[in-house]
C-alpha cells in the first residue's frame, strides 16, 4: 500500500501537516506515527501540507543569509572602529613624543572610545597621566634648587625617574632624558654654590667626583676644581721638599695625581722629589759644589747667563689666593735640572713672604724653557704685594 492520493485527478503525497512525515491514505489513520498529533480528517489538508513543508525548509536558508549579512556588517563596522582607533593612537603617540601630554591624553581617550579593548592605548594613557604629574614634579624640583635645597631636589628627581621603570618606548626615553637634564642642571647649581663657600681640599675632591658625573656640561667647572687640587698638591709638596720631608711630599703628589693623572706639574715635581731625595740621602757634595760653583761664576758675569728669567708675575686666582707664575729659559751648554727659584713677596720693600719653588719640567736642555708656579693660600686679606725673584739655582748631570 502506498501513500499516494489523487487530488483533482492528480496523484499527491500525503503528509502530517505538523511534522511533514509521510502518512498512509487510510482515512481511519487518525494520528501521526512520528509526532503523535491528530491528523486532519480532510485528505486535502494532508495533501496540501507538502507545499507548507517546502516553505518551512526555506527558513534555515533565509536565517543563514541574514546571519552572514549581519556578520559582514558587524565586521565592517569593527574594522572602521579599529582604523579610527589606530589613527587616534598615532596622533597621541606623536604628541607624547613632543611632550604635549594633554593633547596626547585626549587622543588616547579617543582611541579607546573607538576600540575599548585597545590595550596598548590604555597603557599609553596611563603613561601620559603619569608624565603630566612628573612635569609638575620637575617644576617643584627646580623651585627647591632655586631655594638652595639641592639634595631634596635631586632626591625628588631620582624618585620620579624610578616611577618610569615599568614603561618603555621613545616617549618614555624622551621624558627620562628630560629628567636627567634637570638632574644635571641642579647638580651644577649645587657644585657652583659649594665652590662659593671656599671648600677644603677634601671637599674639592668630592666636588670633582660630582662634577665628573655630570658630564660634558660641567667640563669647565671640572677643570677648575682639578686645577685647584693640582695647585694645592704642588704647593704642599714644594713646602715639604724644602723641609726635606720627601716621603710626605711624594704622598701629597700621588694623592693629587689620583685626580689629575696627566698633570705635567705634578709629574714634574714628583721627579724632582725623587732626585732631591737621592741628593739629600747620598750627600753628593761634589755634584752640589760643582753646581754652586757654576752658578756663582755665571752670576758674577751675568745673573741670567745660565738660567734666564723670562717672566715672573703675581696675581690672585678666582678664590682670592696669591699665585706666583713665571718662566725661565736655559742658556747653558749642557742639560740642567732641579732648577729652584727663590723669591720674596714685599710690602713697601718689607719682606712678607719668602719661598722657593721648583721649575717644571725637571730637566731643561739648552734653549729650552720651563715654568714655575706656586699658590699661597690664606693670603686673601693681605695687601697687594710685590714679587721679587732673589736667586735661581740648579744642578747639572
PALUM-377422 format. One line per 4 residues: their letters; for each residue x, z, y of C-alpha. Coordinates in nm, 2 decimals. Layout:
BEGIN
A = X,Z,Y; ...
//
This chain:
BEGIN
XXXX = 0.00,0.00,0.00; 0.14,-0.08,0.34; 0.06,0.04,0.69; -0.03,-0.29,0.85
XXXX = -0.36,-0.31,1.02; -0.54,-0.62,1.16; -0.64,-0.57,1.52; -0.85,-0.86,1.66
XXXX = -0.73,-1.07,1.37; -0.36,-0.98,1.43; -0.17,-0.75,1.20; -0.03,-0.44,1.37
XXXX = 0.17,-0.14,1.26; 0.00,0.20,1.27; 0.19,0.49,1.42; 0.14,0.85,1.52
XXXX = 0.07,0.85,1.89; 0.28,1.17,1.93; 0.60,1.12,1.75; 0.58,0.74,1.66
XXXX = 0.61,0.79,1.28; 0.45,0.52,1.07; 0.12,0.62,0.91; -0.10,0.47,0.64
XXXX = -0.41,0.28,0.72; -0.64,0.51,0.53; -0.90,0.65,0.77; -0.91,0.97,0.58
XXXX = -0.54,1.04,0.67; -0.61,1.30,0.94; -0.27,1.45,1.02; 0.08,1.31,1.08
XXXX = 0.31,1.39,0.79; 0.61,1.42,1.03; 0.49,1.62,1.33; 0.17,1.77,1.18
XXXX = -0.05,1.68,1.47; -0.41,1.54,1.42; -0.43,1.16,1.41; -0.69,0.98,1.62
XXXX = -0.99,0.85,1.42; -0.98,0.53,1.62; -0.74,0.29,1.44; -0.69,0.10,1.77
XXXX = -0.52,0.41,1.92; -0.29,0.43,1.62; -0.21,0.06,1.65; -0.15,0.07,2.03
XXXX = 0.09,0.35,2.01; 0.37,0.11,1.93; 0.38,0.00,2.29; 0.39,0.36,2.41
XXXX = 0.67,0.42,2.17; 0.87,0.13,2.31; 0.83,0.27,2.67; 0.95,0.62,2.55
XXXX = 1.27,0.46,2.42; 1.34,0.33,2.77; 1.35,0.67,2.93; 1.70,0.77,2.80
XXXX = 1.84,0.44,2.93; 1.69,0.50,3.27; 1.83,0.85,3.27; 2.18,0.73,3.17
XXXX = 2.18,0.47,3.45; 2.06,0.72,3.71; 2.33,0.97,3.59; 2.60,0.70,3.62
XXXX = 2.49,0.62,3.98; 2.48,0.99,4.08; 2.82,1.05,3.93; 2.96,0.75,4.12
XXXX = 2.81,0.86,4.45; 2.95,1.21,4.40; 3.29,1.08,4.31; 3.29,0.86,4.62
XXXX = 3.19,1.15,4.84; 3.46,1.37,4.68; 3.73,1.11,4.74; 3.63,1.08,5.10
XXXX = 3.65,1.46,5.14; 3.99,1.47,4.98; 4.11,1.18,5.20; 3.98,1.37,5.51
XXXX = 4.14,1.69,5.39; 4.48,1.52,5.34; 4.47,1.37,5.69; 4.39,1.70,5.85
XXXX = 4.67,1.86,5.64; 4.92,1.61,5.76; 4.83,1.68,6.12; 4.85,2.05,6.06
XXXX = 5.19,2.02,5.89; 5.34,1.82,6.19; 5.20,2.07,6.43; 5.36,2.36,6.23
XXXX = 5.70,2.18,6.24; 5.67,2.16,6.62; 5.58,2.53,6.62; 5.23,2.46,6.76
XXXX = 5.09,2.71,6.53; 4.74,2.74,6.70; 4.69,2.37,6.66; 4.82,2.39,6.30
XXXX = 4.58,2.67,6.21; 4.28,2.47,6.34; 4.39,2.16,6.14; 4.45,2.36,5.82
XXXX = 4.10,2.51,5.85; 3.96,2.16,5.89; 4.14,2.06,5.57; 3.98,2.35,5.38
XXXX = 3.64,2.26,5.52; 3.67,1.92,5.37; 3.81,2.04,5.04; 3.77,2.42,4.97
XXXX = 4.00,2.41,4.67; 4.29,2.27,4.86; 4.54,2.54,4.76; 4.84,2.41,4.95
XXXX = 4.64,2.41,5.27; 4.53,2.77,5.20; 4.89,2.88,5.16; 5.00,2.70,5.47
XXXX = 4.72,2.85,5.67; 4.84,3.20,5.57; 5.19,3.10,5.68; 5.08,2.98,6.03
XXXX = 4.88,3.30,6.08; 5.20,3.50,6.00; 5.40,3.26,6.22; 5.17,3.34,6.52
XXXX = 5.23,3.72,6.46; 5.61,3.65,6.43; 5.61,3.48,6.77; 5.46,3.80,6.92
XXXX = 5.73,4.00,6.75; 6.01,3.77,6.89; 5.88,3.84,7.24; 5.88,4.21,7.16
XXXX = 6.24,4.19,7.03; 6.35,4.02,7.35; 6.19,4.29,7.55; 6.38,4.56,7.35
XXXX = 6.70,4.37,7.41; 6.64,4.35,7.78; 6.60,4.73,7.79; 6.93,4.78,7.60
XXXX = 6.76,4.87,7.27; 6.97,4.62,7.08; 6.97,4.79,6.74; 6.59,4.83,6.74
XXXX = 6.55,4.46,6.84; 6.78,4.34,6.56; 6.61,4.56,6.30; 6.27,4.42,6.40
XXXX = 6.40,4.06,6.36; 6.55,4.14,6.02; 6.22,4.28,5.91; 6.04,3.97,6.04
XXXX = 6.27,3.74,5.85; 6.20,3.93,5.53; 5.83,3.85,5.57; 5.90,3.48,5.52
XXXX = 6.09,3.52,5.19; 5.79,3.41,4.98; 5.74,3.08,5.18; 5.93,2.75,5.16
XXXX = 5.93,2.42,5.34; 6.06,2.26,5.66; 5.82,2.45,5.89; 5.94,2.78,5.73
XXXX = 6.31,2.67,5.78; 6.24,2.60,6.15; 6.09,2.94,6.20; 6.37,3.11,6.02
XXXX = 6.62,2.92,6.24; 6.43,3.03,6.55; 6.45,3.39,6.43; 6.83,3.36,6.36
XXXX = 6.88,3.21,6.70; 6.71,3.51,6.86; 6.93,3.74,6.65; 7.25,3.57,6.77
XXXX = 7.14,3.59,7.13; 7.07,3.96,7.10; 7.40,4.02,6.92; 7.59,3.85,7.20
XXXX = 7.40,4.06,7.46; 7.49,4.38,7.26; 7.86,4.28,7.24; 7.87,4.20,7.61
XXXX = 7.71,4.53,7.70; 7.96,4.72,7.48; 8.26,4.54,7.64; 8.15,4.66,7.99
XXXX = 8.19,5.02,7.87; 8.57,5.00,7.81; 8.57,5.03,7.43; 8.86,5.18,7.24
XXXX = 9.08,4.97,7.02; 8.88,5.08,6.71; 8.56,4.99,6.88; 8.71,4.65,6.98
XXXX = 8.79,4.58,6.62; 8.42,4.64,6.52; 8.31,4.42,6.81; 8.54,4.15,6.69
XXXX = 8.37,4.15,6.35; 8.03,4.14,6.51; 8.12,3.85,6.74; 8.27,3.65,6.45
XXXX = 7.94,3.70,6.25; 7.75,3.53,6.54; 7.94,3.21,6.50; 8.05,2.94,6.75
XXXX = 7.81,3.05,7.02; 8.02,3.37,7.06; 8.35,3.19,7.04; 8.46,3.28,7.40
XXXX = 8.37,3.65,7.35; 8.55,3.65,7.01; 8.87,3.51,7.16; 8.86,3.75,7.45
XXXX = 8.83,4.05,7.21; 9.10,3.92,6.98; 9.33,3.87,7.28; 9.28,4.24,7.38
XXXX = 9.36,4.35,7.03; 9.68,4.14,7.04; 9.78,4.28,7.38; 9.73,4.63,7.26
XXXX = 9.92,4.59,6.94; 10.20,4.41,7.11; 10.22,4.68,7.38; 10.22,4.97,7.14
XXXX = 10.48,4.80,6.91; 10.71,4.74,7.21; 10.69,5.10,7.31; 10.77,5.22,6.96
XXXX = 11.06,4.98,6.93; 11.21,5.13,7.25; 11.17,5.47,7.08; 11.34,5.34,6.77
XXXX = 11.02,5.41,6.56; 11.04,5.08,6.37; 10.81,5.18,6.08; 10.53,5.28,6.32
XXXX = 10.58,4.96,6.53; 10.55,4.75,6.21; 10.23,4.92,6.11; 10.08,4.85,6.46
XXXX = 10.18,4.48,6.44; 10.05,4.44,6.09; 9.72,4.60,6.18; 9.69,4.37,6.48
XXXX = 9.76,4.07,6.26; 9.46,4.15,6.04; 9.25,4.05,6.33; 9.48,3.77,6.47
XXXX = 9.69,3.64,6.17; 9.81,3.34,6.37; 9.92,3.52,6.68; 10.26,3.39,6.79
XXXX = 10.32,3.71,7.00; 10.26,3.94,6.70; 10.46,3.73,6.46; 10.75,3.72,6.71
XXXX = 10.76,4.09,6.77; 10.74,4.16,6.40; 11.06,3.95,6.36; 11.21,4.15,6.65
XXXX = 11.12,4.48,6.49; 11.30,4.38,6.16; 11.61,4.27,6.35; 11.61,4.58,6.57
XXXX = 11.58,4.80,6.27; 11.87,4.63,6.09; 12.08,4.66,6.40; 12.00,5.02,6.45
XXXX = 12.05,5.13,6.09; 12.37,4.95,6.03; 12.52,5.02,6.37; 12.67,4.68,6.41
XXXX = 12.87,4.78,6.72; 13.09,4.47,6.72; 12.78,4.25,6.75; 12.63,4.46,7.02
XXXX = 12.96,4.48,7.22; 13.00,4.11,7.19; 12.65,4.05,7.33; 12.70,4.30,7.61
XXXX = 13.04,4.15,7.69; 12.90,3.81,7.72; 12.61,3.94,7.92; 12.84,4.12,8.16
XXXX = 13.07,3.82,8.22; 12.78,3.59,8.28; 12.61,3.84,8.50; 12.92,3.86,8.72
XXXX = 12.94,3.49,8.75; 12.57,3.42,8.78; 12.29,3.66,8.70; 12.09,3.38,8.54
XXXX = 12.37,3.18,8.39; 12.29,3.26,8.02; 11.92,3.35,8.04; 11.74,3.21,8.34
XXXX = 11.43,3.40,8.47; 11.18,3.12,8.52; 10.89,3.33,8.64; 10.76,3.69,8.65
XXXX = 10.41,3.78,8.76; 10.20,4.09,8.78; 9.82,4.08,8.77; 9.51,4.26,8.65
XXXX = 9.31,4.14,8.35; 8.93,4.14,8.32; 8.94,4.51,8.22; 9.14,4.60,8.53
XXXX = 9.47,4.68,8.34; 9.80,4.56,8.48; 9.96,4.27,8.29; 10.32,4.16,8.33
XXXX = 10.37,3.79,8.24; 10.69,3.59,8.26; 10.90,3.31,8.12; 11.27,3.29,8.06
XXXX = 11.50,2.99,7.96; 11.82,2.99,7.76; 12.10,2.81,7.93; 12.36,2.93,7.68
XXXX = 12.55,2.70,7.45; 12.46,2.89,7.14; 12.13,3.04,6.99; 12.05,3.38,7.13
XXXX = 11.79,3.63,7.00; 11.62,3.96,7.06; 11.60,3.89,7.43; 11.50,4.21,7.61
XXXX = 11.36,4.21,7.97; 11.38,4.53,8.17; 11.16,4.56,8.47; 11.02,4.81,8.72
XXXX = 10.68,4.84,8.89; 10.73,4.95,9.25; 10.50,5.11,9.51; 10.66,5.05,9.85
XXXX = 11.00,5.04,9.70; 10.95,5.35,9.48; 10.96,5.30,9.11; 10.63,5.40,8.95
XXXX = 10.68,5.25,8.60; 11.00,5.13,8.42; 10.96,4.93,8.10; 11.12,4.69,7.85
XXXX = 10.96,4.40,7.67; 11.09,4.15,7.42; 11.07,3.78,7.46; 10.89,3.56,7.21
XXXX = 10.98,3.36,7.01; 11.26,3.59,6.90; 11.53,3.32,6.89; 11.59,3.07,7.17
XXXX = 11.81,2.77,7.12; 11.99,2.60,7.42; 11.75,2.49,7.69; 11.45,2.65,7.51
XXXX = 11.20,2.87,7.69; 11.04,3.19,7.58; 10.77,3.42,7.72; 10.72,3.79,7.77
XXXX = 10.40,3.98,7.83; 10.31,4.35,7.85; 9.98,4.52,7.93; 9.99,4.85,8.10
XXXX = 9.67,5.04,8.00; 9.53,5.33,8.20; 9.65,5.17,8.53; 9.32,5.08,8.68
XXXX = 9.34,5.35,8.95; 9.69,5.26,9.06; 9.76,5.08,9.39; 9.88,4.73,9.39
XXXX = 10.24,4.73,9.27; 10.54,4.50,9.30; 10.72,4.36,8.99; 11.10,4.36,8.98
XXXX = 11.30,4.24,8.68; 11.61,4.46,8.67; 11.80,4.34,8.36; 11.79,4.09,8.07
XXXX = 11.99,4.15,7.75; 12.02,3.95,7.43; 12.21,3.91,7.10; 12.40,3.63,6.95
X = 12.45,3.55,6.58
//
